Amino acid sequence: MPSRSPEKVIAESTARCRESGRLTWVVLDWLIQHIEEIDEETLIRETEKSGDLSVLGVLSEAAHRRRPHPKFERIMAACSPHAELEPFFHRVARSQLALRLTREKALDLFRRWNYLCSGLRYLDGAA
């Protein structure tokens, strides 16, 4: 079986991150540790084809906060916020209580990308 490039895997993962917190943190951690290996132009192009640029923007900003790198800045510059403000994780939208709590404590990082999410302990080192 032929292997896929990391850029393609990350791009495809951005289409699924909103369904899984675990996937989101795995992709974020991988980006932080391997950003030097990424061709950002290929990543952006692959994400346009098979992923979600707004999710890539969230991941890149979160990774940049943890480990500043110019590649993250260039990736963020190529990404656009989500069209409408909504919960980042789909499961939050299915629970009125979770949705209310997320709205009350939404993090600025997610709001900049037009998402609501109240938990990103990973960035605080508490993950």
C-alpha positions in Angstrom: 0.0 0.0 0.0 1.5 3.4 -1.0 2.0 5.8 1.9 0.4 9.2 1.9 2.2 12.4 2.6 1.8 14.0 6.0 0.3 17.0 4.3 -2.5 14.9 2.8 -3.1 13.1 6.1 -3.4 16.3 8.0 -5.6 17.9 5.4 -8.0 14.9 5.5 -7.9 15.0 9.3 -9.1 18.6 9.4 -12.3 17.4 7.8 -12.8 15.0 10.8 -11.4 16.9 13.8 -14.7 18.5 14.7 -16.1 15.0 15.3 -13.3 13.9 17.6 -11.5 15.7 20.4 -8.9 13.0 20.5 -8.1 13.3 16.7 -7.9 17.1 17.2 -5.3 16.8 19.9 -3.3 14.1 18.0 -3.1 16.3 14.9 -2.2 19.3 17.0 0.6 17.4 18.8 1.9 16.1 15.6 2.0 19.5 14.0 3.9 21.0 17.0 6.5 18.2 16.9 6.9 18.0 13.1 6.3 21.4 11.6 9.8 21.5 10.0 8.8 18.5 7.9 5.7 20.1 6.5 5.5 21.8 3.1 2.9 24.5 4.0 1.9 25.2 0.4 1.2 21.5 -0.2 -0.7 21.4 3.1 -2.9 24.3 2.2 -3.5 22.9 -1.3 -4.5 19.5 0.1 -6.7 21.1 2.7 -8.5 23.1 0.1 -9.2 19.8 -1.8 -10.1 17.4 1.0 -10.2 19.3 4.4 -11.3 22.4 6.2 -9.2 25.5 6.1 -10.9 27.0 9.1 -10.0 23.9 11.2 -6.4 24.1 9.9 -6.4 27.7 11.0 -7.4 26.8 14.5 -4.8 24.0 14.7 -2.1 26.2 13.3 -2.8 29.0 15.8 -3.0 26.6 18.7 0.3 25.0 17.6 1.9 28.4 17.1 1.0 29.3 20.7 2.7 26.2 21.9 5.7 26.4 19.6 6.0 29.6 17.6 7.2 28.9 14.0 6.9 31.0 10.8 5.3 28.1 8.9 2.3 28.3 11.3 2.0 32.0 10.6 2.0 31.4 6.8 -0.6 28.6 7.2 -2.8 30.8 9.3 -2.5 33.6 6.7 -3.9 31.3 4.0 -6.8 30.1 6.1 -10.2 31.8 6.6 -12.6 31.6 9.5 -15.7 29.4 9.4 -18.6 31.0 7.6 -20.8 31.1 10.7 -20.2 31.1 14.4 -20.9 27.5 15.8 -19.5 25.0 18.2 -16.2 23.5 17.1 -17.1 20.0 18.3 -20.3 18.7 16.8 -21.2 16.8 20.0 -21.5 20.1 21.9 -24.3 21.3 19.5 -26.3 18.2 20.5 -26.4 19.1 24.2 -28.2 22.3 25.3 -26.2 22.3 28.6 -22.8 21.8 26.8 -23.7 24.5 24.3 -24.6 27.0 26.9 -21.4 26.4 28.9 -19.3 26.5 25.7 -20.9 29.9 24.8 -20.2 31.3 28.3 -16.6 30.2 28.3 -15.6 30.2 24.7 -11.9 30.7 24.1 -10.7 33.6 22.0 -8.5 31.4 19.8 -11.6 29.5 18.6 -13.7 32.7 18.3 -11.2 34.2 15.9 -11.9 31.2 13.6 -15.7 31.6 14.2 -16.0 28.6 16.5 -17.1 28.1 20.0 -14.9 25.9 22.2 -14.3 26.3 25.9 -11.6 23.7 26.5 -8.1 23.6 25.2 -6.2 22.3 28.3 -3.5 21.0 25.9 -2.1 24.5 25.5 -2.0 25.0 29.3 0.2 21.9 29.7 -2.6 20.1 31.6 -3.5 17.6 28.9 
